């Protein structure tokens, strides 16, 4: 009988190096590590016992009803295993394979079986496993990663791609707009907590934005601000277009400096993961103030070229 105890989580890039490119340099050619494509979807543990399939999210909530297409796929394989992986929605755009983050999160927000079945027809999902916690009723978490990978490969299903060459995989991520990489020690055991045996490296972008306001801060930020509202200038309309709020990445000195400069109208450099369908920045992080550029450097065309 399987009991959900949590999932193994990768440590951020900062556990290895200051930047993702520096982390790639540090991992390049390092013995005993393998590198997997990072799926930009919903983390899922799938408990498969033939026709009986139960899907848990990373918090342990049962989400089986949201993914009837994934359930049908796993039932067809007649597995007797517990698998950890990502449920993703895939798009084919201009000959490239893209992960549809917005689409899979629409799927994950569904609250009924009927709505889930309807959305499965327009935003189909698939499950890409990268680990195995049980096989034929036997726990596998105490086996080293590569032994677990061998068991996965024996199941005859599509897996999250894995490579020894981190630099080539990183270059492919950048070229294809993929989210990033999870680098793993080949001898790592599966533990349901965050571990430095797994390191995540995310492909990010930067742009210069205009601060249009801020939210009030609480606690240690009560004297400064909570997050900056940022926008980009559209030369065609002469207007600023709101693209999100930035609440992380600030040192205490930077919080105080920005607040002292009246906040609105200053320019900041922001790092972000991607642009959402409604043209908002996903996971924006403050990098620095920009005093060396002007408003015409903070334009909407950065969203297309980043």
Residue frames as qw, qx, qy, qz and C-alpha x, y, z in Angstrom:
[[0.000, 0.888, 0.459, 0.000, 0.00, 0.00, 0.00],
 [0.434, 0.359, -0.006, 0.826, 1.48, 3.34, -1.09],
 [0.283, -0.829, -0.370, 0.310, 1.45, 6.24, 1.38],
 [0.385, 0.770, 0.038, 0.507, 2.27, 9.69, 0.02],
 [0.635, -0.561, -0.189, 0.496, 5.14, 11.24, 2.03],
 [0.001, -0.883, 0.141, 0.447, 6.10, 14.14, -0.24],
 [0.806, 0.556, 0.044, 0.199, 8.31, 14.56, -3.28],
 [0.666, -0.282, 0.115, 0.681, 12.02, 15.11, -3.75],
 [0.221, 0.963, 0.145, -0.058, 12.75, 18.74, -4.65],
 [0.697, 0.337, -0.031, 0.631, 15.75, 20.25, -6.39],
 [0.369, -0.647, -0.150, 0.650, 17.76, 23.02, -4.76],
 [0.358, 0.920, 0.085, -0.137, 17.99, 26.37, -6.57],
 [0.696, 0.585, -0.153, 0.388, 20.95, 27.33, -8.75],
 [0.109, -0.845, 0.329, -0.407, 22.36, 29.42, -5.88],
 [0.864, -0.433, 0.255, -0.039, 23.21, 26.20, -4.03],
 [0.870, 0.105, 0.238, 0.418, 25.94, 25.65, -6.63],
 [0.430, 0.098, 0.193, 0.877, 26.78, 29.01, -8.24],
 [0.061, 0.428, 0.247, -0.867, 25.63, 32.62, -8.42],
 [0.512, 0.430, -0.188, -0.719, 24.24, 32.41, -11.96],
 [0.916, 0.201, 0.295, -0.183, 22.86, 29.65, -14.17],
 [0.668, 0.675, -0.305, 0.073, 25.66, 30.05, -16.71],
 [0.048, -0.649, 0.697, -0.303, 28.24, 29.70, -13.91],
 [0.743, -0.160, 0.567, -0.318, 26.42, 26.58, -12.70],
 [0.888, 0.451, 0.011, -0.086, 26.57, 25.10, -16.20],
 [0.373, 0.727, -0.539, 0.208, 30.31, 25.81, -16.26],
 [0.366, -0.499, 0.696, -0.364, 30.72, 24.12, -12.86],
 [0.829, 0.046, 0.484, -0.276, 28.78, 21.03, -13.95],
 [0.700, 0.630, -0.276, -0.190, 30.34, 20.72, -17.40],
 [0.595, 0.442, -0.651, 0.161, 32.44, 17.57, -17.42],
 [0.362, -0.456, 0.624, -0.521, 31.83, 16.85, -13.73],
 [0.361, 0.043, -0.927, -0.091, 31.80, 13.10, -13.11],
 [0.105, -0.257, -0.879, 0.388, 28.83, 11.48, -11.43],
 [0.297, 0.441, 0.313, -0.787, 26.11, 13.87, -12.61],
 [0.229, 0.367, 0.776, 0.459, 23.35, 13.51, -15.19],
 [0.114, 0.258, 0.056, -0.958, 21.10, 16.22, -16.59],
 [0.200, 0.481, 0.849, 0.083, 17.38, 16.10, -17.38],
 [0.069, -0.402, -0.340, -0.847, 15.08, 18.45, -19.22],
 [0.074, 0.221, 0.631, -0.740, 12.88, 20.30, -16.73],
 [0.023, -0.515, -0.764, -0.388, 9.20, 19.94, -17.54],
 [0.098, -0.051, 0.181, -0.977, 7.23, 23.17, -17.15],
 [0.508, -0.323, -0.618, -0.506, 4.03, 21.58, -15.94],
 [0.677, -0.532, 0.128, -0.492, 2.34, 20.05, -12.91],
 [0.072, 0.387, -0.891, 0.225, 4.45, 17.85, -10.64],
 [0.835, -0.124, -0.070, -0.532, 2.62, 14.57, -10.18],
 [0.183, -0.280, 0.934, -0.125, 3.04, 11.22, -8.44],
 [0.731, 0.093, -0.333, -0.588, 1.06, 8.57, -10.31],
 [0.434, -0.215, 0.836, -0.256, 0.13, 5.40, -8.42],
 [0.630, 0.279, -0.475, -0.548, -0.59, 2.73, -11.03],
 [0.415, -0.115, 0.883, -0.186, -2.08, -0.70, -10.30],
 [0.274, 0.321, 0.849, 0.318, -3.33, -1.88, -13.66],
 [0.003, -0.641, -0.536, -0.549, -6.63, -0.16, -14.40],
 [0.410, -0.844, -0.318, 0.137, -6.57, 1.64, -11.04],
 [0.496, 0.338, -0.061, 0.797, -4.69, 4.95, -11.28],
 [0.314, -0.881, -0.300, 0.188, -4.44, 7.68, -8.63],
 [0.488, 0.508, -0.039, 0.708, -2.64, 10.98, -9.26],
 [0.452, -0.751, -0.271, 0.399, -1.29, 13.17, -6.44],
 [0.307, 0.877, -0.104, 0.355, 0.15, 16.66, -6.81],
 [0.484, 0.387, -0.535, 0.574, 3.32, 17.71, -4.98],
 [0.293, -0.400, 0.417, -0.762, 1.33, 18.63, -1.86],
 [0.079, 0.021, 0.973, -0.218, -0.38, 15.24, -1.69],
 [0.548, 0.332, 0.276, -0.716, -3.80, 16.32, -2.97],
 [0.512, 0.214, 0.807, 0.203, -5.58, 13.82, -5.25],
 [0.266, 0.562, -0.158, -0.767, -6.00, 15.37, -8.71],
 [0.375, 0.068, 0.883, 0.272, -6.92, 12.24, -10.70],
 [0.377, 0.683, 0.607, -0.149, -10.23, 13.68, -11.97],
 [0.116, 0.839, -0.116, -0.519, -8.48, 16.62, -13.66],
 [0.102, 0.579, -0.695, -0.414, -6.53, 14.44, -16.08],
 [0.870, 0.158, 0.377, -0.277, -8.73, 11.74, -17.67],
 [0.713, 0.640, -0.282, -0.045, -6.38, 11.58, -20.68],
 [0.068, 0.613, -0.744, 0.256, -3.37, 10.87, -18.46],
 [0.649, -0.163, 0.636, -0.385, -5.33, 8.24, -16.57],
 [0.884, 0.391, 0.109, -0.230, -6.34, 6.53, -19.82],
 [0.488, 0.696, -0.521, 0.074, -2.73, 6.58, -21.05],
 [0.153, -0.486, 0.794, -0.333, -1.42, 4.97, -17.86],
 [0.787, 0.029, 0.474, -0.393, -4.23, 2.41, -17.76],
 [0.816, 0.527, -0.153, -0.182, -3.31, 1.35, -21.27],
 [0.309, 0.634, -0.686, 0.180, 0.23, 0.54, -20.13],
 [0.894, -0.312, -0.296, -0.127, -1.03, -1.83, -17.39],
 [0.313, 0.536, -0.562, 0.547, 1.65, -0.67, -14.94],
 [0.739, -0.589, -0.323, 0.049, 2.19, -1.74, -11.35],
 [0.574, 0.083, -0.180, 0.795, 4.40, 1.09, -10.19],
 [0.166, -0.904, -0.269, 0.287, 4.52, 4.48, -8.47],
 [0.588, 0.364, 0.203, 0.693, 5.99, 7.13, -10.74],
 [0.179, -0.768, -0.152, 0.596, 7.14, 10.70, -10.13],
 [0.437, 0.213, 0.474, 0.734, 7.15, 13.16, -13.02],
 [0.117, 0.339, 0.046, -0.932, 5.46, 16.08, -14.74],
 [0.413, 0.619, 0.668, 0.025, 2.08, 16.40, -16.41],
 [0.129, -0.399, 0.248, 0.873, 2.61, 18.72, -19.35],
 [0.582, 0.704, 0.359, -0.190, 0.69, 20.19, -22.24],
 [0.496, -0.218, 0.499, 0.676, 2.69, 20.24, -25.48],
 [0.466, 0.802, 0.129, -0.351, 2.36, 22.63, -28.42],
 [0.670, 0.095, 0.435, 0.594, 4.03, 22.41, -31.83],
 [0.129, 0.934, 0.109, -0.315, 4.92, 25.96, -32.94],
 [0.365, 0.845, -0.359, -0.154, 6.87, 26.67, -36.15],
 [0.790, 0.334, -0.506, 0.090, 8.40, 23.21, -36.11],
 [0.150, 0.376, -0.701, 0.588, 9.43, 23.47, -32.46],
 [0.560, -0.457, -0.691, 0.001, 8.04, 21.60, -29.47],
 [0.060, -0.444, 0.302, -0.842, 6.90, 24.02, -26.75],
 [0.250, -0.340, -0.835, 0.353, 5.53, 23.31, -23.29],
 [0.216, -0.595, -0.329, -0.701, 2.22, 25.12, -22.80],
 [0.211, -0.044, -0.676, 0.704, 2.50, 26.32, -19.19],
 [0.370, 0.010, 0.146, -0.918, -0.63, 28.46, -19.31],
 [0.680, -0.022, -0.515, -0.521, -2.63, 25.60, -20.81],
 [0.567, -0.092, -0.793, 0.201, -1.68, 23.01, -18.21],
 [0.052, -0.082, -0.566, 0.818, -2.51, 25.43, -15.42],
 [0.558, -0.035, -0.149, -0.815, -5.96, 25.91, -16.91],
 [0.704, -0.061, -0.687, -0.168, -6.28, 22.13, -16.70],
 [0.426, -0.044, -0.732, 0.529, -5.09, 22.08, -13.10],
 [0.177, -0.018, 0.323, -0.930, -7.64, 24.70, -12.02],
 [0.524, -0.191, -0.584, -0.590, -10.61, 22.61, -13.18],
 [0.335, -0.238, 0.623, -0.666, -13.11, 21.77, -10.46],
 [0.796, 0.129, 0.367, -0.463, -15.32, 19.09, -12.02],
 [0.598, -0.023, 0.758, 0.260, -15.06, 15.84, -13.99],
 [0.531, 0.710, 0.461, 0.036, -17.22, 17.24, -16.80],
 [0.136, 0.966, -0.164, -0.146, -15.12, 20.37, -17.25],
 [0.430, -0.558, 0.659, 0.263, -11.93, 18.31, -17.07],
 [0.640, 0.236, 0.698, 0.216, -13.10, 16.00, -19.87],
 [0.415, 0.874, 0.254, -0.004, -14.08, 18.96, -22.03],
 [0.043, -0.923, 0.345, 0.163, -10.77, 20.76, -21.56],
 [0.636, -0.299, 0.665, 0.253, -8.81, 17.55, -22.19],
 [0.674, 0.527, 0.481, 0.191, -10.06, 17.69, -25.79],
 [0.312, 0.933, 0.026, 0.179, -8.68, 21.18, -26.44],
 [0.028, -0.801, 0.558, -0.215, -5.57, 21.09, -24.19],
 [0.957, -0.052, -0.284, -0.008, -4.39, 17.47, -24.20],
 [0.326, -0.778, 0.511, -0.166, -1.90, 16.51, -21.50],
 [0.864, 0.176, -0.464, 0.089, 0.70, 13.80, -21.16],
 [0.681, -0.703, 0.205, -0.015, 2.74, 12.44, -18.26],
 [0.618, 0.583, -0.459, 0.259, 6.54, 12.36, -18.47],
 [0.811, -0.581, -0.027, 0.063, 8.04, 10.39, -15.57],
 [0.351, 0.739, -0.497, 0.288, 11.57, 10.95, -14.33],
 [0.065, -0.384, 0.820, -0.420, 11.62, 8.70, -11.26],
 [0.720, -0.217, -0.586, -0.300, 10.10, 5.54, -9.82],
 [0.339, -0.524, 0.502, -0.598, 9.24, 5.11, -6.13],
 [0.681, -0.097, 0.682, -0.248, 7.80, 1.59, -6.27],
 [0.465, 0.356, -0.654, -0.480, 8.01, -1.20, -8.82],
 [0.671, -0.096, -0.707, -0.201, 5.77, -4.28, -8.62],
 [0.700, -0.646, -0.258, -0.161, 5.03, -3.50, -4.98],
 [0.773, -0.246, -0.161, 0.562, 8.69, -3.07, -3.97],
 [0.114, -0.962, 0.001, 0.248, 10.07, 0.29, -2.78],
 [0.772, 0.391, 0.072, 0.497, 12.84, 1.64, -5.00],
 [0.055, -0.980, 0.030, -0.186, 13.68, 4.91, -3.21],
 [0.612, -0.675, 0.368, 0.184, 16.82, 3.43, -1.60],
 [0.803, 0.236, 0.344, 0.425, 18.28, 2.57, -5.01],
 [0.262, -0.419, 0.208, 0.844, 20.69, 5.03, -6.69],
 [0.420, 0.597, 0.033, -0.682, 19.21, 7.28, -9.37],
 [0.327, 0.440, -0.672, -0.498, 20.66, 5.41, -12.34],
 [0.045, 0.074, 0.995, -0.056, 19.30, 2.10, -11.08],
 [0.335, 0.534, 0.562, -0.535, 15.87, 3.71, -10.79],
 [0.359, 0.587, -0.297, -0.662, 16.27, 5.14, -14.28],
 [0.112, 0.208, -0.927, -0.291, 16.95, 1.65, -15.59],
 [0.193, 0.345, 0.877, -0.274, 13.69, 0.42, -14.05],
 [0.349, 0.634, 0.186, -0.664, 11.84, 3.33, -15.66],
 [0.261, 0.486, -0.603, -0.576, 13.31, 2.57, -19.07],
 [0.028, -0.004, 0.996, 0.085, 12.05, -0.99, -18.74],
 [0.349, 0.444, 0.626, -0.537, 8.43, 0.21, -18.56],
 [0.342, 0.314, 0.701, 0.542, 8.29, 1.10, -22.25],
 [0.065, 0.898, 0.431, -0.061, 6.95, 4.64, -21.89],
 [0.371, 0.715, -0.031, 0.591, 8.16, 8.10, -22.87],
 [0.625, -0.524, -0.303, 0.493, 10.48, 9.58, -20.23],
 [0.044, -0.981, 0.079, 0.171, 11.84, 13.01, -19.41],
 [0.751, 0.555, -0.231, 0.275, 14.99, 13.26, -21.60],
 [0.650, -0.706, 0.205, 0.192, 18.32, 12.76, -19.82],
 [0.669, 0.659, -0.217, 0.267, 21.87, 13.57, -20.98],
 [0.764, -0.343, -0.113, 0.535, 25.46, 13.51, -19.70],
 [0.403, 0.210, 0.141, 0.879, 26.41, 16.68, -21.62],
 [0.081, -0.710, -0.497, 0.493, 24.99, 19.59, -19.63],
 [0.067, -0.453, 0.208, 0.864, 26.27, 22.24, -22.04],
 [0.068, -0.105, -0.762, -0.636, 24.49, 20.74, -25.06],
 [0.157, -0.588, -0.793, 0.023, 21.22, 20.35, -23.14],
 [0.143, -0.649, -0.268, 0.698, 21.48, 23.92, -21.82],
 [0.010, -0.255, 0.442, 0.860, 22.03, 25.24, -25.35],
 [0.123, -0.320, -0.843, -0.414, 18.99, 23.28, -26.57],
 [0.150, -0.656, -0.638, 0.374, 16.87, 24.76, -23.76],
 [0.060, -0.566, 0.006, 0.822, 17.80, 28.29, -24.77],
 [0.028, 0.116, -0.652, -0.749, 17.28, 27.62, -28.48],
 [0.235, -0.337, -0.841, -0.353, 13.86, 26.01, -28.04],
 [0.355, -0.464, 0.031, -0.811, 12.39, 28.13, -25.26],
 [0.724, -0.306, -0.618, 0.021, 12.35, 25.28, -22.73],
 [0.486, -0.851, -0.053, -0.193, 12.22, 26.05, -19.02],
 [0.105, -0.779, 0.594, -0.173, 15.58, 24.59, -18.02],
 [0.649, 0.227, -0.719, 0.101, 17.42, 21.61, -16.57],
 [0.722, -0.615, 0.226, -0.222, 17.52, 19.57, -13.38],
 [0.468, 0.522, -0.691, 0.176, 21.04, 18.27, -12.77],
 [0.854, -0.424, 0.078, -0.291, 21.21, 15.19, -10.53],
 [0.198, -0.551, 0.809, -0.044, 23.87, 13.13, -8.83],
 [0.631, 0.163, -0.669, -0.357, 23.83, 9.73, -10.50],
 [0.405, -0.039, -0.865, 0.294, 24.07, 8.00, -7.11],
 [0.283, -0.206, 0.305, -0.886, 21.35, 10.09, -5.39],
 [0.036, -0.323, -0.931, 0.164, 18.71, 8.26, -3.38],
 [0.211, -0.554, -0.438, -0.676, 15.10, 9.46, -3.49],
 [0.231, -0.300, -0.640, 0.669, 14.26, 11.47, -0.37],
 [0.009, -0.762, -0.583, -0.283, 10.95, 13.37, 0.03],
 [0.284, -0.849, -0.119, 0.431, 12.53, 16.77, 0.74],
 [0.385, 0.903, -0.191, 0.005, 14.69, 19.43, -0.91],
 [0.866, -0.274, 0.247, 0.338, 18.16, 18.09, -1.66],
 [0.028, 0.823, -0.401, -0.402, 21.45, 19.46, -2.98],
 [0.516, -0.085, 0.798, 0.299, 21.82, 16.19, -4.89],
 [0.368, 0.625, 0.600, 0.337, 19.43, 17.75, -7.41],
 [0.152, -0.462, -0.005, 0.873, 20.03, 21.30, -8.75],
 [0.439, 0.716, 0.540, 0.056, 17.58, 23.17, -10.98],
 [0.269, -0.273, 0.279, 0.880, 18.83, 25.55, -13.65],
 [0.372, 0.731, 0.546, -0.175, 16.17, 27.79, -15.24],
 [0.373, 0.293, 0.364, 0.802, 16.49, 29.68, -18.51],
 [0.054, -0.777, -0.418, 0.468, 15.59, 33.30, -17.78],
 [0.374, 0.609, 0.293, 0.635, 15.31, 36.61, -19.68],
 [0.283, -0.486, -0.294, 0.773, 15.86, 40.23, -18.70],
 [0.203, 0.692, 0.398, 0.567, 14.36, 43.57, -19.66],
 [0.157, -0.033, -0.284, 0.945, 14.26, 47.17, -18.53],
 [0.167, -0.665, -0.699, -0.203, 10.92, 48.33, -17.12],
 [0.067, -0.473, 0.100, -0.873, 9.38, 51.52, -15.75],
 [0.161, -0.288, -0.802, 0.498, 8.18, 51.55, -12.15],
 [0.207, -0.482, -0.424, -0.738, 4.56, 52.75, -12.13],
 [0.572, -0.584, 0.083, -0.571, 3.80, 52.30, -8.44],
 [0.256, 0.242, -0.881, 0.316, 4.15, 49.93, -5.52],
 [0.670, -0.501, -0.491, -0.244, 2.20, 47.90, -3.00],
 [0.376, -0.760, 0.332, -0.413, 2.46, 48.61, 0.71],
 [0.500, 0.289, -0.784, 0.226, 4.91, 46.47, 2.64],
 [0.774, -0.559, -0.097, -0.281, 4.36, 44.46, 5.80],
 [0.898, -0.338, -0.026, 0.280, 6.66, 43.31, 8.59],
 [0.593, -0.374, 0.201, 0.684, 10.29, 44.07, 7.76],
 [0.289, 0.274, 0.461, 0.793, 9.12, 45.99, 4.67],
 [0.064, -0.800, -0.577, 0.149, 6.55, 48.18, 6.42],
 [0.169, -0.779, 0.029, 0.604, 8.80, 51.25, 6.01],
 [0.115, -0.318, 0.620, 0.708, 9.53, 50.62, 2.32],
 [0.661, 0.245, -0.206, -0.679, 7.23, 48.65, -0.05],
 [0.811, -0.041, 0.561, -0.157, 5.98, 45.14, -0.78],
 [0.644, 0.212, 0.592, 0.436, 6.35, 44.95, -4.57],
 [0.025, 0.434, -0.247, -0.866, 6.92, 47.28, -7.50],
 [0.646, 0.602, 0.444, -0.149, 4.32, 47.64, -10.23],
 [0.286, -0.412, 0.513, 0.696, 6.15, 47.78, -13.55],
 [0.630, 0.668, 0.325, -0.227, 5.24, 48.67, -17.10],
 [0.529, -0.038, 0.499, 0.686, 6.68, 49.04, -20.59],
 [0.201, 0.596, -0.019, -0.777, 6.32, 52.03, -22.90],
 [0.577, 0.434, 0.657, 0.219, 4.39, 51.50, -26.13],
 [0.160, -0.288, 0.243, 0.913, 5.60, 54.09, -28.69],
 [0.022, -0.337, -0.736, -0.587, 2.58, 53.40, -30.93],
 [0.312, -0.735, -0.578, -0.170, 0.10, 54.53, -28.27],
 [0.083, 0.613, -0.275, 0.736, 2.30, 56.70, -26.09],
 [0.719, -0.541, 0.047, -0.433, 1.08, 54.73, -23.08],
 [0.066, -0.435, 0.864, -0.246, 2.68, 52.54, -20.43],
 [0.806, -0.097, -0.453, -0.369, 1.43, 48.94, -20.46],
 [0.589, -0.538, 0.506, -0.330, 1.36, 47.13, -17.13],
 [0.686, 0.323, -0.645, -0.097, 3.38, 43.87, -17.24],
 [0.777, -0.247, -0.564, 0.135, 3.37, 42.74, -13.61],
 [0.428, -0.850, 0.189, -0.241, 4.58, 43.24, -10.06],
 [0.659, 0.365, -0.546, 0.368, 8.09, 42.52, -8.79],
 [0.608, -0.730, 0.047, -0.309, 8.41, 41.58, -5.13],
 [0.889, -0.359, 0.153, 0.241, 11.67, 39.64, -4.84],
 [0.741, 0.399, 0.011, 0.540, 15.38, 40.17, -5.42],
 [0.013, -0.877, 0.087, -0.472, 15.78, 43.32, -3.29],
 [0.528, -0.041, -0.557, 0.640, 18.40, 43.84, -0.61],
 [0.247, -0.763, -0.471, 0.367, 17.42, 46.06, 2.33],
 [0.242, -0.449, 0.156, 0.846, 19.63, 48.82, 0.92],
 [0.038, 0.155, 0.659, 0.735, 17.89, 48.58, -2.46],
 [0.165, -0.679, -0.714, -0.045, 14.45, 48.71, -0.85],
 [0.264, -0.741, -0.244, 0.567, 15.40, 51.90, 0.97],
 [0.230, -0.265, 0.388, 0.852, 17.11, 53.45, -2.07],
 [0.009, 0.370, 0.733, 0.571, 14.14, 52.87, -4.37],
 [0.213, -0.767, -0.596, 0.107, 11.65, 54.21, -1.82],
 [0.314, -0.615, -0.061, 0.721, 13.83, 57.30, -1.29],
 [0.122, -0.143, 0.491, 0.850, 13.69, 58.11, -5.02],
 [0.489, 0.250, 0.132, -0.825, 9.89, 58.48, -5.03],
 [0.570, 0.092, 0.816, -0.041, 9.61, 55.07, -6.72],
 [0.613, 0.650, 0.440, -0.090, 7.38, 55.98, -9.69],
 [0.425, 0.890, -0.131, -0.101, 9.15, 56.69, -12.95],
 [0.259, -0.665, 0.682, 0.160, 12.47, 55.07, -12.13],
 [0.773, 0.383, -0.439, -0.252, 13.82, 52.34, -14.40],
 [0.616, -0.442, 0.637, -0.141, 14.73, 48.86, -13.21],
 [0.424, 0.341, -0.791, -0.280, 16.21, 45.73, -14.75],
 [0.770, -0.135, 0.396, -0.481, 14.06, 42.67, -14.18],
 [0.086, 0.232, -0.947, -0.204, 14.75, 38.98, -14.71],
 [0.728, 0.090, 0.277, -0.621, 11.80, 36.75, -15.60],
 [0.554, -0.053, 0.826, 0.090, 11.01, 33.24, -16.76],
 [0.204, 0.298, 0.737, 0.572, 8.61, 33.93, -19.65],
 [0.276, 0.046, -0.008, -0.960, 5.75, 36.13, -20.83],
 [0.366, 0.309, 0.825, -0.301, 2.20, 34.92, -20.16],
 [0.255, 0.490, 0.700, 0.452, -0.55, 35.01, -22.83],
 [0.058, -0.928, -0.368, -0.028, -1.86, 38.27, -21.30],
 [0.460, 0.655, -0.157, 0.578, 1.64, 39.81, -21.64],
 [0.507, -0.808, 0.212, -0.214, 2.58, 39.70, -17.98],
 [0.299, 0.574, -0.736, 0.198, 6.01, 38.65, -16.74],
 [0.907, -0.297, -0.270, -0.126, 6.13, 35.25, -15.09],
 [0.819, -0.414, -0.132, 0.375, 8.26, 34.97, -11.92],
 [0.337, 0.807, -0.115, 0.471, 9.86, 38.44, -12.20],
 [0.721, -0.486, -0.180, 0.459, 12.85, 39.21, -9.97],
 [0.038, 0.994, -0.100, -0.027, 14.49, 42.62, -9.42],
 [0.844, 0.160, -0.079, 0.505, 18.12, 42.79, -10.55],
 [0.426, -0.251, -0.096, 0.864, 19.12, 46.48, -10.27],
 [0.190, 0.852, 0.213, -0.439, 18.15, 50.09, -10.84],
 [0.614, 0.342, 0.366, 0.610, 18.97, 51.46, -14.29],
 [0.089, -0.851, -0.108, 0.506, 20.23, 55.05, -14.18],
 [0.288, -0.374, 0.561, 0.680, 22.12, 54.73, -17.48],
 [0.111, 0.295, 0.791, 0.525, 19.10, 54.40, -19.79],
 [0.275, 0.087, 0.099, -0.952, 15.91, 56.29, -20.60],
 [0.651, 0.243, 0.449, -0.562, 12.23, 55.63, -21.21],
 [0.697, 0.518, -0.296, -0.398, 12.82, 54.65, -24.84],
 [0.240, 0.380, -0.891, 0.062, 14.92, 51.74, -23.59],
 [0.268, 0.073, 0.843, -0.460, 11.94, 50.37, -21.65],
 [0.524, 0.218, -0.264, -0.780, 9.62, 49.55, -24.54],
 [0.849, 0.042, 0.349, -0.394, 7.17, 46.73, -25.24],
 [0.749, 0.514, -0.394, -0.141, 9.29, 45.32, -28.07],
 [0.065, -0.523, 0.811, -0.254, 11.53, 43.77, -25.41],
 [0.742, -0.023, 0.535, -0.403, 8.79, 41.16, -24.87],
 [0.867, 0.469, -0.001, -0.169, 9.27, 39.92, -28.43],
 [0.532, 0.678, -0.473, 0.181, 13.09, 39.96, -28.47],
 [0.366, -0.599, 0.631, -0.331, 13.90, 38.56, -25.01]]
